[in-house]
Amino acid sequence: MALGAFASKTVACTFDAWQVRGMTPFDSTVWDGLGKGNFWLFCDISGWHWYHNMHRMTFDQCAPSRDAKKYVGPVKEQIKNLPWQSEALPVIKNFSPSKYVLSAFKKVAEYERAMPRERPRIQLAHLIDIANHEQGVILQPLIYKNQSFSNRIKLQRAWYANWASPTVELIFTHLCSSNEASLKSVAPDETELENLASRMSWILLAAEKFHQLMLNKRSFMEAELKIMADWKDLPDTPTNMEIIKNKSRELGRFAKDLIK
Protein backbone atom coordinates (compact mmCIF):
# COMPACT_ATOMS: atom_id res chain seq x y z
CA MET A 1 0.00 0.00 0.00
CA ALA A 2 2.97 2.32 0.54
CA LEU A 3 4.14 1.90 -3.04
CA GLY A 4 0.52 2.29 -4.11
CA ALA A 5 0.41 5.67 -2.37
CA PHE A 6 3.32 6.93 -4.48
CA ALA A 7 1.74 5.47 -7.63
CA SER A 8 -1.63 7.10 -6.88
CA LYS A 9 0.11 10.41 -6.27
CA THR A 10 1.76 10.02 -9.67
CA VAL A 11 -1.67 9.68 -11.30
CA ALA A 12 -2.81 12.84 -9.51
CA CYS A 13 0.27 14.65 -10.82
CA THR A 14 -0.52 13.41 -14.32
CA PHE A 15 -4.04 14.84 -14.02
CA ASP A 16 -2.47 18.19 -13.23
CA ALA A 17 0.08 18.07 -16.06
CA TRP A 18 -0.58 20.78 -18.66
CA GLN A 19 -0.45 18.17 -21.43
CA VAL A 20 -3.39 16.25 -19.93
CA ARG A 21 -5.38 19.29 -18.84
CA GLY A 22 -4.85 20.99 -22.17
CA MET A 23 -6.09 17.94 -24.07
CA THR A 24 -9.04 17.05 -21.83
CA PRO A 25 -11.52 19.73 -23.03
CA PHE A 26 -11.18 18.24 -26.53
CA ASP A 27 -10.60 14.59 -25.68
CA SER A 28 -11.12 13.21 -22.16
CA THR A 29 -10.00 9.64 -22.97
CA VAL A 30 -6.77 9.80 -20.94
CA TRP A 31 -8.36 11.69 -18.07
CA ASP A 32 -11.27 9.25 -17.80
CA GLY A 33 -9.06 6.19 -18.22
CA LEU A 34 -6.65 7.20 -15.48
CA GLY A 35 -9.51 8.19 -13.20
CA LYS A 36 -11.37 4.93 -13.72
CA GLY A 37 -8.24 2.83 -13.24
CA ASN A 38 -7.07 4.65 -10.12
CA PHE A 39 -10.52 4.67 -8.50
CA TRP A 40 -11.45 1.03 -9.07
CA LEU A 41 -7.97 -0.22 -8.29
CA PHE A 42 -8.31 1.48 -4.90
CA CYS A 43 -11.77 -0.04 -4.38
CA ASP A 44 -10.33 -3.48 -5.06
CA ILE A 45 -6.99 -3.45 -3.28
CA SER A 46 -7.97 -1.42 -0.21
CA GLY A 47 -10.68 -3.97 0.61
CA TRP A 48 -8.18 -6.82 0.79
CA HIS A 49 -5.86 -4.90 3.09
CA TRP A 50 -8.66 -3.57 5.28
CA TYR A 51 -10.22 -6.99 5.85
CA HIS A 52 -6.85 -8.61 6.48
CA ASN A 53 -6.00 -5.98 9.10
CA MET A 54 -9.39 -6.01 10.81
CA HIS A 55 -10.28 -9.72 10.61
CA ARG A 56 -7.01 -11.60 10.37
CA MET A 57 -8.37 -14.86 11.78
CA THR A 58 -11.09 -15.26 9.13
CA PHE A 59 -9.31 -13.76 6.12
CA ASP A 60 -8.19 -17.07 4.58
CA GLN A 61 -11.69 -18.50 5.00
CA CYS A 62 -13.59 -15.49 3.61
CA ALA A 63 -11.25 -14.06 0.95
CA PRO A 64 -12.16 -16.61 -1.77
CA SER A 65 -15.86 -15.64 -1.53
CA ARG A 66 -15.50 -11.89 -2.09
CA ASP A 67 -18.05 -10.95 -4.75
CA ALA A 68 -19.74 -7.57 -5.24
CA LYS A 69 -22.84 -9.32 -6.60
CA LYS A 70 -23.33 -10.97 -3.19
CA TYR A 71 -22.94 -7.84 -1.04
CA VAL A 72 -25.79 -6.94 1.33
CA GLY A 73 -28.51 -4.68 -0.06
CA PRO A 74 -27.41 -1.32 1.38
CA VAL A 75 -23.84 -1.83 0.14
CA LYS A 76 -25.06 -2.80 -3.32
CA GLU A 77 -27.12 0.38 -3.47
CA GLN A 78 -24.08 2.48 -2.58
CA ILE A 79 -21.97 0.78 -5.22
CA LYS A 80 -24.55 1.75 -7.86
CA ASN A 81 -23.69 5.40 -7.16
CA LEU A 82 -19.98 4.97 -7.84
CA PRO A 83 -18.50 6.25 -11.12
CA TRP A 84 -17.99 3.73 -13.94
CA GLN A 85 -19.44 0.92 -11.79
CA SER A 86 -21.55 -0.66 -14.54
CA GLU A 87 -18.57 -1.09 -16.85
CA ALA A 88 -15.85 -1.63 -14.24
CA LEU A 89 -17.27 -4.35 -12.00
CA PRO A 90 -17.84 -6.99 -14.71
CA VAL A 91 -14.35 -6.40 -16.09
CA ILE A 92 -12.63 -6.82 -12.71
CA LYS A 93 -14.91 -9.78 -11.93
CA ASN A 94 -16.71 -8.10 -9.03
CA PHE A 95 -13.62 -8.02 -6.80
CA SER A 96 -13.16 -11.78 -6.89
CA PRO A 97 -9.70 -12.83 -5.67
CA SER A 98 -6.89 -13.62 -8.06
CA LYS A 99 -4.17 -16.15 -7.40
CA TYR A 100 -1.83 -13.20 -6.84
CA VAL A 101 -3.91 -11.71 -4.02
CA LEU A 102 -4.22 -15.04 -2.21
CA SER A 103 -0.48 -15.66 -2.62
CA ALA A 104 0.40 -12.15 -1.42
CA PHE A 105 -1.45 -12.47 1.86
CA LYS A 106 -0.06 -15.92 2.53
CA LYS A 107 3.32 -14.22 2.35
CA VAL A 108 2.26 -11.85 5.14
CA ALA A 109 1.87 -14.84 7.45
CA GLU A 110 5.16 -16.23 6.15
CA TYR A 111 6.84 -12.90 6.92
CA GLU A 112 5.53 -12.92 10.49
CA ARG A 113 6.97 -16.39 11.12
CA ALA A 114 10.30 -15.71 9.42
CA MET A 115 13.65 -14.82 10.93
CA PRO A 116 14.63 -11.13 10.51
CA ARG A 117 17.23 -11.88 7.83
CA GLU A 118 14.59 -13.65 5.70
CA ARG A 119 11.95 -10.94 5.91
CA PRO A 120 13.18 -8.54 3.17
CA ARG A 121 13.00 -11.33 0.58
CA ILE A 122 9.41 -12.12 1.59
CA GLN A 123 8.45 -8.45 1.58
CA LEU A 124 9.62 -8.04 -2.00
CA ALA A 125 7.84 -11.24 -3.08
CA HIS A 126 4.63 -9.92 -1.49
CA LEU A 127 5.10 -6.60 -3.30
CA ILE A 128 5.48 -8.34 -6.65
CA ASP A 129 2.38 -10.47 -6.09
CA ILE A 130 0.33 -7.33 -5.39
CA ALA A 131 1.83 -5.60 -8.44
CA ASN A 132 0.90 -8.55 -10.67
CA HIS A 133 -2.67 -8.41 -9.34
CA GLU A 134 -3.02 -4.66 -9.75
CA GLN A 135 -1.50 -4.47 -13.21
CA GLY A 136 -2.59 -7.73 -14.80
CA VAL A 137 -5.94 -8.43 -13.17
CA ILE A 138 -7.30 -4.92 -12.65
CA LEU A 139 -5.65 -2.25 -14.79
CA GLN A 140 -4.88 -4.25 -17.95
CA PRO A 141 -8.46 -5.33 -18.69
CA LEU A 142 -10.02 -2.22 -17.19
CA ILE A 143 -8.17 0.55 -19.04
CA TYR A 144 -5.22 -0.66 -21.14
CA LYS A 145 -7.36 -3.02 -23.26
CA ASN A 146 -9.62 -0.10 -24.10
CA GLN A 147 -8.61 0.66 -27.67
CA SER A 148 -9.16 4.42 -27.41
CA PHE A 149 -7.08 4.71 -24.23
CA SER A 150 -4.40 2.42 -25.62
CA ASN A 151 -4.18 4.48 -28.82
CA ARG A 152 -3.68 7.70 -26.85
CA ILE A 153 -0.87 6.05 -24.89
CA LYS A 154 0.78 4.87 -28.11
CA LEU A 155 0.46 8.35 -29.56
CA GLN A 156 2.60 9.78 -26.76
CA ARG A 157 5.56 7.74 -28.06
CA ALA A 158 5.25 9.03 -31.62
CA TRP A 159 8.11 11.27 -32.75
CA TYR A 160 5.76 14.19 -33.36
CA ALA A 161 4.16 13.99 -29.88
CA ASN A 162 6.89 12.57 -27.65
CA TRP A 163 8.48 15.98 -27.07
CA ALA A 164 5.28 17.20 -25.41
CA SER A 165 4.39 14.03 -23.49
CA PRO A 166 4.78 13.82 -19.69
CA THR A 167 7.83 11.86 -18.50
CA VAL A 168 6.81 8.35 -17.45
CA GLU A 169 8.33 8.09 -14.00
CA LEU A 170 7.55 7.21 -10.41
CA ILE A 171 8.78 9.71 -7.81
CA PHE A 172 9.34 8.34 -4.30
CA THR A 173 8.55 11.61 -2.53
CA HIS A 174 5.37 13.61 -2.03
CA LEU A 175 6.43 15.89 -4.91
CA CYS A 176 5.45 15.53 -8.56
CA SER A 177 9.04 15.80 -9.79
CA SER A 178 12.58 15.41 -8.51
CA ASN A 179 16.10 15.86 -9.84
CA GLU A 180 17.40 13.25 -7.40
CA ALA A 181 17.93 10.05 -9.39
CA SER A 182 17.98 7.89 -6.27
CA LEU A 183 14.39 8.94 -5.46
CA LYS A 184 12.72 8.10 -8.74
CA SER A 185 12.27 5.35 -11.29
CA VAL A 186 12.05 6.46 -14.92
CA ALA A 187 10.53 4.06 -17.42
CA PRO A 188 13.07 2.82 -20.01
CA ASP A 189 12.65 4.40 -23.44
CA GLU A 190 11.43 1.13 -24.94
CA THR A 191 8.56 0.77 -22.42
CA GLU A 192 5.13 0.33 -23.99
CA LEU A 193 2.68 1.16 -21.22
CA GLU A 194 -0.30 -0.46 -22.89
CA ASN A 195 1.63 -3.76 -23.15
CA LEU A 196 1.43 -5.65 -19.85
CA ALA A 197 4.75 -7.48 -20.18
CA SER A 198 6.57 -4.29 -21.17
CA ARG A 199 4.94 -2.27 -18.39
CA MET A 200 5.70 -4.94 -15.80
CA SER A 201 9.38 -4.98 -16.77
CA TRP A 202 9.59 -1.37 -15.64
CA ILE A 203 7.31 -1.82 -12.61
CA LEU A 204 9.48 -4.65 -11.29
CA LEU A 205 12.50 -2.32 -11.49
CA ALA A 206 10.52 0.38 -9.69
CA ALA A 207 9.41 -2.11 -7.04
CA GLU A 208 12.99 -3.17 -6.39
CA LYS A 209 14.08 0.47 -6.04
CA PHE A 210 11.18 1.21 -3.69
CA HIS A 211 12.06 -1.89 -1.66
CA GLN A 212 15.66 -0.78 -1.24
CA LEU A 213 14.57 2.72 -0.23
CA MET A 214 12.25 1.28 2.42
CA LEU A 215 15.12 -0.82 3.76
CA ASN A 216 17.83 1.86 3.66
CA LYS A 217 15.93 5.16 3.99
CA ARG A 218 12.96 4.05 6.02
CA SER A 219 12.62 7.21 8.13
CA PHE A 220 12.68 9.42 5.04
CA MET A 221 10.16 7.26 3.18
CA GLU A 222 7.77 7.08 6.13
CA ALA A 223 7.97 10.87 6.52
CA GLU A 224 7.02 11.28 2.84
CA LEU A 225 4.11 8.87 3.26
CA LYS A 226 2.89 10.81 6.29
CA ILE A 227 2.89 14.03 4.28
CA MET A 228 0.67 12.39 1.67
CA ALA A 229 -1.57 10.87 4.33
CA ASP A 230 -2.20 14.36 5.71
CA TRP A 231 -3.58 15.54 2.36
CA LYS A 232 -7.05 14.17 3.09
CA ASP A 233 -9.90 16.69 2.81
CA LEU A 234 -7.66 19.37 1.29
CA PRO A 235 -8.95 21.35 -1.72
CA ASP A 236 -7.26 20.90 -5.08
CA THR A 237 -4.51 23.36 -5.94
CA PRO A 238 -5.71 25.96 -8.47
CA THR A 239 -4.27 25.38 -11.93
CA ASN A 240 -2.68 28.13 -13.98
CA MET A 241 -5.12 28.04 -16.89
CA GLU A 242 -3.14 30.58 -18.91
CA ILE A 243 -0.20 28.18 -19.10
CA ILE A 244 -2.52 25.40 -20.20
CA LYS A 245 -4.09 27.56 -22.88
CA ASN A 246 -0.71 28.64 -24.23
CA LYS A 247 0.58 25.06 -24.34
CA SER A 248 -2.63 23.92 -26.04
CA ARG A 249 -2.20 26.61 -28.69
CA GLU A 250 1.40 25.46 -29.27
CA LEU A 251 0.26 21.87 -29.76
CA GLY A 252 -2.50 23.01 -32.10
CA ARG A 253 -0.09 25.02 -34.28
CA PHE A 254 2.38 22.12 -34.33
CA ALA A 255 -0.34 19.70 -35.42
CA LYS A 256 -1.44 22.04 -38.23
CA ASP A 257 2.14 22.32 -39.46
CA LEU A 258 2.40 18.52 -39.58
CA ILE A 259 -0.80 18.25 -41.60
CA LYS A 260 0.51 20.85 -44.09
C-alpha positions as MATLAB code, in Angstrom:
seq = 'MALGAFASKTVACTFDAWQVRGMTPFDSTVWDGLGKGNFWLFCDISGWHWYHNMHRMTFDQCAPSRDAKKYVGPVKEQIKNLPWQSEALPVIKNFSPSKYVLSAFKKVAEYERAMPRERPRIQLAHLIDIANHEQGVILQPLIYKNQSFSNRIKLQRAWYANWASPTVELIFTHLCSSNEASLKSVAPDETELENLASRMSWILLAAEKFHQLMLNKRSFMEAELKIMADWKDLPDTPTNMEIIKNKSRELGRFAKDLIK';
ca = [
       0.000    0.000    0.000;
       2.969    2.320    0.539;
       4.136    1.899   -3.043;
       0.516    2.293   -4.106;
       0.406    5.666   -2.367;
       3.323    6.928   -4.475;
       1.740    5.474   -7.627;
      -1.627    7.095   -6.879;
       0.110   10.413   -6.269;
       1.762   10.020   -9.668;
      -1.668    9.679  -11.296;
      -2.809   12.841   -9.506;
       0.270   14.649  -10.819;
      -0.522   13.411  -14.322;
      -4.038   14.837  -14.016;
      -2.466   18.186  -13.225;
       0.077   18.074  -16.064;
      -0.577   20.779  -18.656;
      -0.455   18.171  -21.426;
      -3.395   16.249  -19.935;
      -5.384   19.291  -18.837;
      -4.848   20.986  -22.174;
      -6.088   17.943  -24.075;
      -9.039   17.048  -21.831;
     -11.516   19.729  -23.029;
     -11.183   18.244  -26.531;
     -10.597   14.589  -25.681;
     -11.119   13.211  -22.158;
     -10.005    9.642  -22.971;
      -6.770    9.796  -20.943;
      -8.364   11.692  -18.070;
     -11.273    9.253  -17.798;
      -9.062    6.188  -18.217;
      -6.647    7.203  -15.484;
      -9.512    8.191  -13.199;
     -11.371    4.930  -13.723;
      -8.241    2.830  -13.244;
      -7.069    4.651  -10.125;
     -10.524    4.666   -8.500;
     -11.445    1.029   -9.072;
      -7.965   -0.218   -8.294;
      -8.309    1.478   -4.903;
     -11.768   -0.040   -4.382;
     -10.334   -3.475   -5.062;
      -6.986   -3.449   -3.279;
      -7.975   -1.424   -0.211;
     -10.679   -3.972    0.606;
      -8.179   -6.818    0.785;
      -5.864   -4.899    3.089;
      -8.661   -3.571    5.284;
     -10.218   -6.993    5.847;
      -6.851   -8.607    6.479;
      -5.999   -5.976    9.100;
      -9.391   -6.015   10.809;
     -10.278   -9.720   10.615;
      -7.006  -11.599   10.365;
      -8.373  -14.862   11.780;
     -11.089  -15.260    9.134;
      -9.310  -13.764    6.122;
      -8.189  -17.066    4.578;
     -11.686  -18.501    5.000;
     -13.585  -15.486    3.611;
     -11.254  -14.061    0.950;
     -12.162  -16.610   -1.768;
     -15.857  -15.636   -1.527;
     -15.495  -11.887   -2.091;
     -18.053  -10.953   -4.755;
     -19.740   -7.574   -5.239;
     -22.840   -9.319   -6.598;
     -23.330  -10.968   -3.194;
     -22.941   -7.836   -1.038;
     -25.792   -6.942    1.325;
     -28.505   -4.684   -0.065;
     -27.405   -1.317    1.381;
     -23.843   -1.829    0.143;
     -25.064   -2.798   -3.321;
     -27.118    0.384   -3.471;
     -24.080    2.484   -2.579;
     -21.971    0.778   -5.222;
     -24.548    1.754   -7.857;
     -23.690    5.397   -7.156;
     -19.976    4.965   -7.835;
     -18.503    6.246  -11.121;
     -17.986    3.733  -13.938;
     -19.438    0.919  -11.792;
     -21.554   -0.656  -14.539;
     -18.567   -1.091  -16.848;
     -15.848   -1.632  -14.236;
     -17.275   -4.353  -11.999;
     -17.844   -6.994  -14.712;
     -14.345   -6.399  -16.085;
     -12.632   -6.820  -12.706;
     -14.910   -9.779  -11.930;
     -16.710   -8.096   -9.032;
     -13.618   -8.025   -6.796;
     -13.163  -11.784   -6.885;
      -9.696  -12.825   -5.667;
      -6.891  -13.622   -8.055;
      -4.166  -16.154   -7.403;
      -1.827  -13.195   -6.844;
      -3.912  -11.710   -4.021;
      -4.215  -15.036   -2.214;
      -0.483  -15.656   -2.624;
       0.396  -12.149   -1.421;
      -1.448  -12.466    1.864;
      -0.061  -15.923    2.527;
       3.324  -14.219    2.355;
       2.259  -11.845    5.142;
       1.873  -14.839    7.450;
       5.160  -16.231    6.151;
       6.841  -12.901    6.916;
       5.526  -12.919   10.492;
       6.966  -16.387   11.117;
      10.299  -15.708    9.419;
      13.649  -14.824   10.930;
      14.635  -11.132   10.509;
      17.231  -11.877    7.834;
      14.593  -13.647    5.696;
      11.949  -10.939    5.905;
      13.178   -8.536    3.166;
      12.998  -11.333    0.581;
       9.412  -12.123    1.595;
       8.448   -8.446    1.580;
       9.617   -8.041   -2.003;
       7.841  -11.239   -3.082;
       4.632   -9.918   -1.492;
       5.099   -6.605   -3.295;
       5.485   -8.339   -6.652;
       2.378  -10.470   -6.088;
       0.333   -7.333   -5.392;
       1.832   -5.603   -8.443;
       0.897   -8.553  -10.666;
      -2.671   -8.413   -9.345;
      -3.020   -4.657   -9.751;
      -1.501   -4.467  -13.211;
      -2.590   -7.726  -14.801;
      -5.944   -8.432  -13.166;
      -7.299   -4.916  -12.647;
      -5.651   -2.246  -14.793;
      -4.877   -4.254  -17.948;
      -8.459   -5.332  -18.690;
     -10.022   -2.217  -17.190;
      -8.168    0.548  -19.045;
      -5.225   -0.663  -21.140;
      -7.356   -3.022  -23.257;
      -9.621   -0.101  -24.096;
      -8.612    0.663  -27.670;
      -9.157    4.419  -27.415;
      -7.084    4.710  -24.233;
      -4.397    2.418  -25.619;
      -4.183    4.483  -28.821;
      -3.682    7.698  -26.847;
      -0.866    6.046  -24.887;
       0.781    4.868  -28.113;
       0.461    8.350  -29.563;
       2.600    9.776  -26.758;
       5.559    7.738  -28.056;
       5.247    9.031  -31.618;
       8.112   11.269  -32.749;
       5.765   14.193  -33.357;
       4.159   13.986  -29.876;
       6.888   12.571  -27.653;
       8.479   15.982  -27.073;
       5.275   17.199  -25.407;
       4.387   14.027  -23.492;
       4.783   13.818  -19.688;
       7.827   11.857  -18.504;
       6.811    8.351  -17.454;
       8.328    8.094  -13.999;
       7.545    7.210  -10.410;
       8.779    9.710   -7.815;
       9.338    8.340   -4.304;
       8.550   11.611   -2.527;
       5.368   13.610   -2.029;
       6.426   15.888   -4.907;
       5.449   15.530   -8.563;
       9.043   15.805   -9.785;
      12.579   15.412   -8.512;
      16.098   15.865   -9.844;
      17.398   13.255   -7.404;
      17.926   10.053   -9.390;
      17.976    7.888   -6.270;
      14.395    8.937   -5.458;
      12.721    8.096   -8.737;
      12.265    5.351  -11.294;
      12.049    6.459  -14.918;
      10.531    4.063  -17.419;
      13.069    2.818  -20.012;
      12.646    4.397  -23.444;
      11.427    1.131  -24.935;
       8.560    0.773  -22.424;
       5.126    0.332  -23.995;
       2.685    1.162  -21.215;
      -0.300   -0.465  -22.891;
       1.634   -3.758  -23.145;
       1.427   -5.649  -19.851;
       4.751   -7.477  -20.175;
       6.570   -4.291  -21.168;
       4.942   -2.272  -18.394;
       5.701   -4.944  -15.802;
       9.382   -4.979  -16.767;
       9.589   -1.366  -15.637;
       7.306   -1.818  -12.612;
       9.484   -4.648  -11.288;
      12.496   -2.323  -11.492;
      10.519    0.379   -9.690;
       9.411   -2.109   -7.042;
      12.993   -3.166   -6.389;
      14.078    0.469   -6.039;
      11.183    1.208   -3.687;
      12.056   -1.894   -1.662;
      15.660   -0.777   -1.237;
      14.571    2.724   -0.231;
      12.254    1.280    2.417;
      15.120   -0.815    3.765;
      17.833    1.856    3.656;
      15.928    5.156    3.988;
      12.960    4.048    6.024;
      12.617    7.213    8.131;
      12.676    9.418    5.042;
      10.155    7.256    3.182;
       7.770    7.085    6.133;
       7.973   10.866    6.523;
       7.020   11.281    2.835;
       4.113    8.874    3.259;
       2.894   10.805    6.291;
       2.892   14.034    4.282;
       0.668   12.394    1.668;
      -1.568   10.865    4.326;
      -2.203   14.358    5.714;
      -3.581   15.535    2.361;
      -7.045   14.173    3.093;
      -9.905   16.689    2.812;
      -7.658   19.370    1.287;
      -8.950   21.350   -1.716;
      -7.262   20.897   -5.080;
      -4.506   23.362   -5.936;
      -5.710   25.963   -8.474;
      -4.274   25.376  -11.926;
      -2.678   28.127  -13.983;
      -5.122   28.042  -16.885;
      -3.141   30.576  -18.910;
      -0.195   28.184  -19.097;
      -2.517   25.402  -20.196;
      -4.093   27.557  -22.880;
      -0.710   28.635  -24.230;
       0.582   25.063  -24.343;
      -2.630   23.917  -26.037;
      -2.197   26.612  -28.693;
       1.396   25.465  -29.273;
       0.260   21.870  -29.756;
      -2.497   23.008  -32.097;
      -0.094   25.024  -34.280;
       2.376   22.124  -34.335;
      -0.340   19.703  -35.420;
      -1.437   22.035  -38.230;
       2.144   22.316  -39.456;
       2.405   18.521  -39.575;
      -0.801   18.255  -41.604;
       0.509   20.846  -44.085;
];
